[in-house]
Amino acid sequence: SDVCSSDLAAASGLETMPVYALQLGLLTLVLAPPARRGVALAAGVAAALVAIRTDGFVIPLAIAVPLFLAGQRRLALAIVAACAATFAALTAWRLAYYGLPLPNVVYAKVHGDLLSRIFIAAWNVAFFLTFTGILPFMALPFAALPRMARQAIAGGLSELAHPRVMVVGVSAALVGYWFAIGGDAYGERFLLLLYPLGVLMLAWLVADARIAVTLIVLFDLFPLFYDGRFAYADKSYDMWIETGRFLGERHPGATLAVDAAGKIPYFSGLRTIDMLGLNDRHIASIEGVAYRRPGHSKTDHDYVLARQPDLIAAWRTRDYDITWKLDRERYLAAGYCPRYLVYSERDRVPEPIIDLATRPAEAWADISMSWNYMVLERRAECPLR
C-alpha cells in the first residue's frame, strides 16, 4: 500500500512524497535521543510541511502538544511557532493575491457537516481502503491506545513524550483528521505515515518477533492480490494526454469546460473552466452542497453554460447525459452537441477518439461504453434529440 500509493501520487504530480518524507523526518527528530535533537531543524521541517500543504500543520501539532505537556517546551514551542509563522505568512499572501485566506481547493473539498464527511470517509474505508493494505495500520493506533493510555496515566505527563505513546497518539490524530475532512479522492494518500508507525506499533504489541514479522509480511502481501494499482504494465495509452493533445490541435484558441482539470488543460493549452471548482473560485465557494466525494461534490452548470465555453469535456452515461447531473436535454437547450467520444481503457486502440460528426446519430447508441468520456461542442444544429 505504501509503495503503490507513493507511486500513484508521484506519477500524478502530487505533493505526497515530500510531505511524507518531511513527516517521517520530523518524527525521527523528536523521537531521537535528546542530545541529537535539533530544535532549529525540527522547526524548519515543520515550516516546510505547512509551506507545501495547507494541512501540513496537523502532524507537527500532533507532535508538539504532547511534547509541551511532557515539559519539552522549547522544542514544542519552536515547532508551533514555525507552523504559525509560515501559515500566517501564506495566509497574508493569499489574501493579498487571491482575496481568500485559504487555497481555493480547501473550499472545494472540505464542506458540509461533519457527520456527512465522517460517513463518506467510512464508506471509503469499506469500499476502497479495505483492498489497499492500509486498513490494519489504521486500526492499530486504536488497538494500542488503551495500553499507551495506561502507561501515560501511570507515568504522568512526562510519559506523553515516550516514543511508544507519541507514535500511537500521532497515528490516532492522523486517522481522526482523515475522517474529519471526509477522506480523500486519492485513497490513502494522507495516511501513508501510518505504515511505518504501524510497523513500530505492531512490534511493540506483539511480544513474539516471529509473529510480528509474519503479520507485517501478510499485511504487505495482501494488496498485491487485491489492489488493482499493483497491476504494473507498460502503458501505451493515456486518455487524458490523448484528449488534451487532440483538442489542442483540432480546436486551437477554444475555451474548454472540463471535469478533469489536469492533463487535458496542460496538453491542450486551452483556456479552461474547472467544472468541479478546484480551480474556480465561484464553484468552490458555493454553500449548502451535500458532501458526496472529496473534490467532486460542487458544480454549477448554469454558471458554466452562461460562460459559453466552446467545448465541454466530462464523463457520460449510455444516454449521453453528463454524469455530473447535466442531462442532455439541458446541454442541448444551451446549444451543445456531443462531438467526440474518448476511449477510457488502458491499452491503445486503432480509433481512441471517435468523431461523432462522421457517424449518423442513430448509430451513436451502439458505440461501446468503453468510449465513455465525451466532448461536447457548441454549435447550432445537433442530430441528437
Order of alpha helices (4+ residues) and beta strands (2+ residues): alpha-alpha-alpha-alpha-alpha-alpha-alpha-alpha-alpha-alpha-alpha-alpha-beta-alpha-beta-alpha-alpha-beta-alpha-beta-beta-beta
